[in-house]
Amino acid sequence: MVTVAQNIVDTLAANGVERVYGIPGDSLNGFTDALRTSDIEWVHVRHEEAAAFAASGEAATTGRLAVCAGSCGPGNLHLINGLFDANRSRVPVLAIAAHIPSDEIGSNYFQETHPQELFRECSVYVEHVATPAQMPRVLRIAMQTAIEKRGVAVVVLPGDVALADAVDETVTTITPSRPRVIPSQSELGRAAELLDGAKKITILAGAGVEGAHDEVVALADRLAAPVVHALRGKERIEYDNPFDVGMTGLLGFASGYRAMEQADAILMLGTDFPYRQFFPEKAVKIQVDVRGENLGRRTPLDLGLVGDVGETATALLSLLKHRRSRSHLDGSVDHYRKTRKRLDELATPAGKGKPIHPQYVARLVDELAADDAVFIPDVGSPVVWAARYLTMNGRRRLIGSFSHGSMANAVSQAIGVQAAHRDRQVIALAGDGGLAMLLGELLTLDQNAPLPVKIVVFNNSSLNFVELEMKAAGFVNYGTELKNPDLSAVARAIGLHAVRVAESDELEPALRDAFAHPGPALIEVLTDRQELSMPPSISAAQMKGFTLYALRTVLSGRGDEIVDLAKTNLRQIL
């Protein structure tokens, strides 16, 4: 007789699931035993948070359903942070959350929680399976919802129900839909009217321009509009785009900020860009998004359109007049060239005996990486350097915890990406804080069939981005210093190829060797703690805060930090 757990595994296999990430536990025994005799790989991680991040990474790069699992109580609770990331990144993930024995629910039993309530905020579907009769229908609904809504579905499954005989052995396959979503003709006409009436238009492109690169570039040409991209739009629209002028926002470029500020109309395409202060107040604003609930969420709109970006851009092209003046576009592109030159001038080797500039690390990684590499930066300063120095080409991928903003995502997501793409180069750009937070996942790289992830560690012995936020707010750095071991020695003890780089002239050969190594490799780079990642625009409040930080730091007897800070960043000013 087929058990409920066996039916789940059969259904996952029929839907193309090739692996499940997790840690075994007694409440999961029925499920893991069914996996044991299947063709689905069990990827044994060291922390369930990493399992959810790995599933998120796999789903982000394959577009297909990825699966993770956690045992009852603490086991599945550990999944939550990675599931939040997957849900906010809009990737299809199914989580099997094992539960305590059915007849003990509600008795404050050992490890009892209420998973339905706990997972509700980080999912598009969550349901508790109380009897075998509910399956496989609940699983079918969960998979369908995760795929169609592009989010997390959680099936809460008591261990005794998983081991029970299946009432229904049906195995269903889910076929993703491919709908055409386009605004009405009257809405398109109104959009064309607003755009034709504007003199200086700027496009802000986000992750929703996926698959619509050529249509957006053609629209930018017709509108004579520079294209500013949000971080999640970088991999989708930056390449082969003569109208790209970089990013805006806290991680962005001066050129992207300027193109937004000088526009009298902003056309937002597939973006949920969160920073309200970077939207110009007086410009006409038009937003296109396939999810209507996103319209006007960040800034008041003159027109909101529900539609696929590619379909909407194509429809608009036939309604727009040819624009004559390209002065806004030409000025924005010229400003971008100058901004790009200044950024590139910062990505240079440091002098002998001096900490390595993180910009130089990112530049070399970009130059040496494969043409189809997948880059995964940790949240914090590695995201800044990735945003500014990694070059996209239509084949490379750049993923991360860009919406949820969690530390420790890089190596964990890399596990899932590499497991799904064994022959593809996967590069995790880890902060020392992020790496240490889930340090055990270095063991995962060799626990299963070795995953040849390349990890570049920016070791500045601090929570560096937090320090920058403290400076901008006027606080003396406190609680941000990290007392790190030799991280390369730790990695070597685990069995990884690992080196520690303290001099700029040692970096390129170390990266080349690591990238050529057939197994997992770690390159620990000692970078300059005092390097500032300057935002594209500095507000009066930030200037006041930084002055207050400097004064407080001197008065607290740490004036040497101000001197080091000035020496390090003088080259960004002169």
Beta strands, then each sheet from edge to edge (+ up, - down):
strand 1: 19-22
strand 2: 41-44
strand 3: 66-70
strand 4: 93-99
strand 5: 125-128
strand 6: 152-158
strand 7: 201-205
strand 8: 227-229
strand 9: 244-247
strand 10: 265-269
strand 11: 284-289
strand 12: 303-306
strand 13: 374-377
strand 14: 397-398
strand 15: 426-431
strand 16: 454-459
strand 17: 497-501
strand 18: 521-526
sheet 1: 2+ 1+ 3+ 4+ 6+ 5+
sheet 2: 9+ 8+ 7+ 10+ 11+ 12+
sheet 3: 14+ 13+ 15+ 16+ 18+ 17+
end
